[in-house]
């Protein structure tokens, strides 16, 4: 689960039994931050993927970066 709006966070917290600390990972979170759910385990994560790699260029879904990569061809 990634960044969520206030109302959505409250609903999800109640339905999924997410603690306030865990909610901090989806409250005004940045890129690469969120919660992973695996069975009854909730894992907060922060992933800082290097943006200067070829793999990043291939995987990005940011429209501006995709357009830039197409232009650079």
C-alpha positions as CSV (number, residue, x, y, z in Angstrom):
1,X,0.0,0.0,0.0
2,X,1.4,3.4,-1.0
3,X,0.5,7.0,0.0
4,X,-3.2,7.3,0.9
5,X,-5.7,10.1,1.4
6,X,-6.8,10.9,5.0
7,X,-10.2,9.3,4.7
8,X,-8.9,6.2,2.9
9,X,-6.2,5.8,5.6
10,X,-8.7,5.8,8.4
11,X,-10.9,3.2,6.6
12,X,-7.9,1.0,5.7
13,X,-6.4,1.3,9.2
14,X,-9.6,0.0,10.8
15,X,-10.2,-2.8,8.2
16,X,-6.6,-4.0,8.1
17,X,-5.7,-3.4,11.7
18,X,-2.9,-1.0,10.9
19,X,-1.1,0.7,13.8
20,X,-0.5,4.5,13.9
21,X,3.2,3.8,13.4
22,X,2.6,1.7,10.4
23,X,0.2,4.3,9.0
24,X,3.1,6.8,9.0
25,X,4.5,4.9,6.1
26,X,1.5,5.8,4.0
27,X,0.9,9.3,5.3
28,X,2.6,11.9,3.1
29,X,5.0,9.2,2.1
30,X,7.5,9.7,-0.7
31,X,8.4,7.6,-3.7
32,X,9.4,4.1,-2.8
33,X,7.7,4.1,0.7
34,X,4.7,2.1,1.9
35,X,3.5,-1.0,3.5
36,X,3.7,-4.6,2.2
37,X,1.1,-7.2,3.3
38,X,2.1,-10.8,3.6
39,X,-0.5,-13.0,5.2
40,X,-1.0,-11.4,8.7
41,X,2.3,-9.6,8.6
42,X,2.5,-5.9,7.7
43,X,6.0,-4.7,6.7
44,X,6.9,-1.1,6.3
45,X,9.4,-0.4,3.5
46,X,11.5,2.4,2.2
47,X,13.3,1.7,-1.1
48,X,15.7,4.3,-2.6
49,X,16.2,2.8,-6.1
50,X,19.1,4.6,-7.9
51,X,17.7,6.8,-10.7
52,X,20.9,6.8,-12.7
53,X,20.8,3.1,-13.8
54,X,19.7,1.7,-17.1
55,X,17.3,-0.6,-15.2
56,X,15.5,2.5,-13.7
57,X,15.1,4.0,-17.2
58,X,13.5,0.8,-18.4
59,X,11.2,0.4,-15.4
60,X,10.1,4.0,-14.7
61,X,6.4,4.8,-15.2
62,X,6.8,8.6,-14.7
63,X,5.3,10.1,-17.9
64,X,8.0,12.9,-18.1
65,X,10.8,10.4,-17.8
66,X,9.2,8.0,-20.3
67,X,8.8,10.8,-22.8
68,X,12.4,12.0,-22.2
69,X,13.7,8.4,-22.8
70,X,11.8,8.1,-26.0
71,X,13.1,11.4,-27.3
72,X,16.7,10.4,-26.4
73,X,16.0,7.1,-28.3
